[in-house]
Amino acid sequence: MPPTLELRSKQHVALTPRLQQSVRLLQLSSLEFQHELREALDSNPFLEYDEPVPDGETESDRVKEVHGVGQDAAETVAPTTTEATEGLDSLAAADASAAAASEEASGDFSQDWSLRSASRHNGDGDDVDPGAWAHAQPTMHEHLHDLLSLYPLNERDRAAAQVVIEALDDDGYLRDSLSDLAAAFEADPPLAEEELRVALRLVQTLDRPGVGARSLAECLQLQLDAMPPETPGRDLAHEIAASHLERLARREHAELQKQLGCSAEELRVACALVRRLDPKPGEYYARTDDNYVIPDVIVRRVKNRWVATINPAVLPRARIHRVYAELFAQSAGGSGSPLAQQLQEARWLLRNAEQRFTTIQRVAQCIVSYQKAFFDYGEIALKPLVLSKLAEELGLHESTVSRASSNKYMATPRGIFEFRHFFPRELATETGGRCSAAAVRALIKEMIEQEDPRNPLSDVALAKMLTQEGMLVARRTVAKYRNLLKLPPAQLRRQG
């Protein structure tokens, strides 16, 4: 067929740069948002660090400065809540494009972004690397090398100990034989196995008991040897770790009692002691420090009413640089110049930031109003909630509510919770009503706390008790919720 030309018309939703930025800022966490502002303060000359309001300055003066100079009052005011939500709802049909256009914020969030921007005004920090201040968790090998440096060893003994340390795997075990290590290390004269055996004993005493073990049995025995001699069941547990681990794993308690010649109580104490040991001591060094979150919203009780307000610590401390804006307004720079584009981007950023916090506050207040019983009575009163119900009540699109509740945290008198914590799934009841999965978990925790320690409740018994309360929950679901609560099964909770 010969080539032809054909014209077709179609409609599609186009995301302007401002709307793309609005979507991206809304879905960022508080730390990522602070990092975004920090980068903007460092790259955009029309933005400056917003100092705290002096005692003699009024809030109206501060509002005039925040949105720049050379515009009418109507242009400097941030968009209203209705305008803000309409701008976000127009993106509902273009979620895929918005996701493609969004950029992941990255970097070191361990410091307050305002400190870095403030250094621009005092002349400090131009040649200082903030990463040098960051705390780095040493690896197992680095930690052992540091401890080894404290020992007064000759060069050959230190080299032998370093060979052993470098041969340890991530679990803290020495998987290679001493003969292989001796053959792989070049020394004059070559290292003997006996020298490496002495070095291994030294490494095993450097830090955590069990590090440097060549087998699981040796790992457990090293940990038992480090316990005080008067520890109940220590000698019997040492014998179990040395020769009867397989029987312990198969729970052959009768055969163990016969082989060891002990009473049932002595065996129980020894087995419990073995189970408390760490089979992988090297994983201790891979643990990271706790990650602390900054709540976006603070919930307080005001005159018998729960009110959600934005945390002042996460509010943007940035504003339009008045002097630079005035100089640009007096210059002959056109609207298409790079400086004009940067000034427009600065204004967009501040307005989108205000729009972001307005949307987050509305979503948080709606959650607090719906889950009022939770704040009054606790986890057991948490009601089922879905994003669509919240979106319908706020007049927003479901995707907007999803972005506003993702990676956001709420500080309450009962603790700090992620927004998604208040969206538990719905479970059926015998009466045809509904209850939340969070309420079921709270009931399971309460039942286990009130059980007889000598006769703990099994998952089947917990499921029957929940059925008596009118909640239809399967045994597998009970086991899953119990694991989420980090509660051991009945056989491990039994005492005496």
Secondary structure by P-SEA (a helix, b strand, c coil): ccbbbbbbbbbbbbbcaaaaaaaaaaaccaaaaaaaaaaaaaccccccccccccccccaaaaaaaaacccccccccccccaaaaaaaaaaacccaaaaaaabbbbbccccccaaaaaaaaaacccccccccccbbbbbcaaaaaaaaaaaccccaaaaaaaaaaaaaccccccccccaaaaaaaccccccccaaaaaaaaaaaaaccccccccccaaaaaaaaaaaccccccaaaaaaaaaaccaaaaaacaaaaaaaaacccaaaaaaaaaaaaacccccccccccccbbbbbbcbbbbbcccbbbbbccccccccccccaaaaaaaaacccccccaaaaaaaaaaaaaaaaaaaaaaaaaaaaaaaaaacccccccccccccccaaaaaaaacccaaaaaaaaccbbbbcccccccccccbbbbbbccccbbbbaaaaaaaaaaaaaaccccccccaaaaaaaaaaacccccaaaaaaaaaaaccccccccccc
